[in-house]
């Protein structure tokens, strides 16, 4: 269909879910909190995030895996 750019709440939630899989501090966050912090344009909106570097990556976390979590069917 030629669609190359997506935006909206669903995409933001999927990016947050990806970040939560990679974040070793995810137990202290929820999907909604991570989604809102990821949308924030300033440091004030990111208060409470222990890994703002993951927010800056836009959900692309590469090979990072959270310790003790099953990621993509593998044990970390």
Order of alpha helices (4+ residues) and beta strands (2+ residues): alpha-alpha-alpha-beta-beta
